[in-house]
C-alpha cells in the first residue's frame, strides 16, 4: 500500500482510495463518537469551558415580540420591572437546581416567582429558550412553536418581563432567555348561581392547556455560574469538522471520478450512490442543525370559583 493510494484509485485494481472506503467512513463515525465523549468529559471535569455565546438583549426581544403582535393589530406589551425580576429569579433558579423546564425539581412553579416579585396577576404566561445566539433566532423559534406563539399573541396580556442570563447547566455554558407575560386586570367569567350560604372567594388555581405543557427535567448539576466566554463551542466544532470531512470526501469522490474516466474504466456503482446519499444527508443535518431550544410555552390563570 503506497501513500497515494489513500487519495486516488489503485492503478491496477482501480480500487477506490482508502480514505473513501467503507472502513474509512466507519472511522469518521468513530472519530465523532470519540469527540462527543471528550466533550462530555470536559463538561464534567471543567464546567463552563464548553458552551455557546450570544448577543441577545431584553430590549430587542421585547421589540421583536411587539412587532409580531403588531402584525395582528394587537397592542404592544409594556416592560414591567416586577416581571423582569420574576424572570431573573427563574433563570437563577434553573442554574441553581440544574434544570431547564417550567417546573423546578424542588417543586417551584412559574407563578411562585411572579407572585414573589410582587406582581399580582389574573393571567400570566412563560416562554423559555436557551443556547440561541441572536434575539431574532429566539423570537423566530417561539413563533414557530404553537404554544409559545399563543403566549406572544395573547390579546389579554398587557405586561412583559425578560431575563437573559448566562450560566452553566450540565457542565456547558448556557444562555437562558426567560419571557414572562402578565395582566393584572380581572378576567370575566361566566357567572354561576350560588346558594345563599355560599360566598365566592379568590383562590389560586394554575390552569394549563394540556397541549401546551411539556416538562423537560434535565439531570441536576452543581451551580456554576460564570460571566466568562466559553473556551470551546462544541456545536461549532462539530459543524466545522463535519463540513470539513464532507468536503474532503466529496473532493476524493470527484478525483476518483476524473481519474477512472481518464483510464477509461469508469464505473458508477451502487457504492457511489450510497456515498453521495450519506454525504447529502450528513450535510443537510449539519447545515440545518441549531443548538437553540425552546421547549414549550405555558399559560396559567387565577380563577374565581364558588
ABEGO torsion letter per residue (X at the ends): XBAAAAABBBAAAGBBBAAABAAAAAAAAAAAAAAAAAAAAAAAABBGABEBBBBBBAAAAAAAAAAAAAAAGBBBBBBBAAAAAAAAAAAAAAAAAGBBBABBAAGBBAAAAAAAAGBBBABBBBBBBBGBABAAAAAAAAAABAAAAAAAABAABABBBBBBBBBBBGGBBBBBBBBBBBBABBBBBBBBBBBAABBBBBBBBBBBBAAABBBBBBBBBBBBBBABBBABBAAAAAAAAAAAAAAAAAAAAAAAAAAAAAAGABBBBAAAAAAAAAAAAAAAAAAABBABBAEBBBBBBBBBBX
